[in-house]
Amino acid sequence: MSRIVFLNGSFLPIEEAKVPFMDRGFLFGDGIYEGIAVLGGHLVDNEAHLERLERSLREVRIPNPYTREEWTQLEEELARRNGLTEGFIYFQVTRGVAERDFMFPENTTPTVAMFTQAKSIVNSPAAETGIAVITVPDLRWKRRDIKSINLLAQVLAKQAAKEAGAQEAWMVEDGFVTEGGSSSGFIVTKEGRIVARPLSNAILPGITRQSLLALSKEAGIELEERPFTVEEACDAAEAFLTSASNFVLPIVSIDGRPIGNGKPGPVTKKLRAIYIRMATAQRMAAE
Ligand SMILES: Cc1ncc(COP(=O)(O)O)c(C=O)c1O
């Protein structure tokens, strides 16, 4: 079966999907994206992702080409056409195609592109072993709350992680961890409390983060919303990350220093199980 993508109103084999040379996404990184998990053929936390998309588009003044219902239909149809039962749906909206000039072009239609990636999120070897992270300076701009397609700093951060034998980079500003290259970062104190950096323009408001913090509250796990340093993270009982493409993943070392006993910790394992239960329940409710 050929891989089918969605581009500007049509479902096409990927080989036929072409974006014009003068697309502002290509020339300026002038666009917004989203990434949503699919589990059992159903979208996880879709409403919250679409709400974040609406906000990001509004902040950079790109018109939203679809309603929430239309976006959902497109996502579901693309998953169906690709036989996607577990994995990821990526989509982006750019300001469109126009002669290169910095200012917004007039009467330009946004470019919409969407594709799927199959991936085992629940049965993940990384969840069993935990992952290593390195720390790097946070080189990004000052509106990280917007899910912009400008990802050069994250590309460099994650490549540095790979070259150091790690799987994620934690970005650091003024001594405090902001977040991972493509994930939200957390630690667990020796008293069993979760520490998460509060939302601001310094980090992306992770949708998995939002769901997980609500679930952990229900489970009676205490939360401290405050920034934490690399030193505090290295001394923590546990560390973990969240993202739509991984749910919850244990972090077992930072810059080569083991966290806790160097194995996935009990609070992280519990949170991962709680999150998977919630995502599975969403799927069953949709069936
Ligand atoms: C910088 C950054 N932070 C956090 C996240 C996690 O967000 P979410 O849970 O919505 O996938 C991502 C995901 O791509 C990201 O790129």
The ligand as an SDF file (V2000), in Angstrom:
LIG
                    3D

 16 16  0  0  0  0  0  0  0  0999 V2000
    9.7510   21.7100   22.5810 C   0  0  0  0  0  0  0  0  0  0  0  0
    8.6920   20.7160   22.9310 C   0  0  0  0  0  0  0  0  0  0  0  0
    8.2680   20.6170   24.2010 N   0  0  0  0  0  0  0  0  0  0  0  0
    7.3280   19.7280   24.5670 C   0  0  0  0  0  0  0  0  0  0  0  0
    6.7510   18.8600   23.6400 C   0  0  0  0  0  0  0  0  0  0  0  0
    5.7030   17.8940   24.0900 C   0  0  0  0  0  0  0  0  0  0  0  0
    4.4290   18.3460   23.7280 O   0  0  0  0  0  0  0  0  0  0  0  0
    3.2240   17.3370   23.5190 P   0  0  0  0  0  0  0  0  0  0  0  0
    3.0350   16.6100   24.8090 O   0  0  0  0  0  0  0  0  0  0  0  0
    2.0780   18.2150   23.1910 O   0  0  0  0  0  0  0  0  0  0  0  0
    3.6160   16.4170   22.4030 O   0  0  0  0  0  0  0  0  0  0  0  0
    7.1460   18.9380   22.3050 C   0  0  0  0  0  0  0  0  0  0  0  0
    6.5460   18.0570   21.3050 C   0  0  0  0  0  0  0  0  0  0  0  0
    6.8280   18.1150   20.1360 O   0  0  0  0  0  0  0  0  0  0  0  0
    8.1330   19.8840   21.9320 C   0  0  0  0  0  0  0  0  0  0  0  0
    8.5550   19.9840   20.6650 O   0  0  0  0  0  0  0  0  0  0  0  0
  1  2  1  0
  2  3  1  0
  2 15  2  0
  3  4  2  0
  4  5  1  0
  5  6  1  0
  5 12  2  0
  6  7  1  0
  7  8  1  0
  8  9  2  0
  8 10  1  0
  8 11  1  0
 12 13  1  0
 12 15  1  0
 13 14  2  0
 15 16  1  0
M  END
$$$$
